[in-house]
Amino acid sequence: RICALGPGGRLAVALLLGRPLKGKVQRHEGLQVAHLGSHLAGNEANIGEHLAAVKAVLETRPQVVVLESEGTSSWTAAFEMLLEAREGLHSFRGALVLMVEEESDAVKDLCTQRWRQGGSWLWQEAMKQGVQDLMVLEDVLDDTSDDMETMLGKVRQLSAEAFFGEDSVQKSHERGWSLCLLIDQTASEPADRFCGFMCYQLSSKSAEFHIARIAVIARSRGKGYGKHFMQWALEKCSLLPRSACAWISLSALDEAVPFYEQFGFTDMTCDDLDDDEHIQTWMELKNISVAPDPDDSDNDND
């Protein structure tokens, strides 16, 4: 049960429906997909006629059903009835995709996954992942408030545990890294809000976004917090022109290599990861930017 949210969701649905898309995308030729929308019964149909048309399509037992929310007022009413009914869509045994602009309570109740767009990325993530209350605070080194000092203390503690006694706050000052914090907005105390940190450096010379450090606290591991943090970084990069950010790089601890590979990072070494003395692996990812390059704009004006 998937919620296809906004423009990114519509793009994924277009692939399911067999519409031509740019890039390297594939769809199984034998996939039976039913598109449920106001077009089935027509724009002049009433609620009952829309529901009857949906029932007729479901009786053909498609493998995937795409239910579109937009349409006439009578279709919108039929759509809401379909979401709330305990029979029909709820008992459908195939895959169900709801194409919506916003997540209503009924959509959240029915779906377990969502497709959403972030910059140039299309993410699939759990609906009830517990990350909706997370926020990233950028460039916090200049913040001298008491609350920030408390959280920077947590950064020092976590970095010492994760990076062999290192003080990542001090190293950020020394190396000119930007330091960002992942926080839980629902927590009342600063120490409880802190969930993790990231150090990065954007090089104007090499047009490279280098993730120097990333870590989340122990109680947050396995809950999608690290993935959420990486999604934030990749979306941030995708909004930069390629002249400013052409590549994203990092040096991963060997046990974390599969985590980064799921985002498309590639091992740039020829090292043997099974070597007991091997610790880290250099990885890179090409930035897919949605931002126009200033040089291209100048050429267009010419």
ABEGO torsion letter per residue (X at the ends): XBBBBEAAAAAAAAAAAGBBBBEBBBBBAABBBBBBBAAAAEAABBAAAAAAAAAAAAAAGBABBBBBABEBAAAAAAAAAAAABABEAAABABBBBBBBABBBAAAAAABABBBBBBEABBBBBBABAGAAABBBBBGAAABABAAAAAAAAAAAAAAAAAAGGBBAAAAAAAAGBBBBBBBBAABABAAAABAEBBBBBBBAAAGBBBBABBBBBAAABGAGAAAAAAAAAAAAAAABBAAABABBBBBBBAAAAAAAAAAGBBBABABBAABAABABBBBBBBBBBABBBAAAAAAAAX
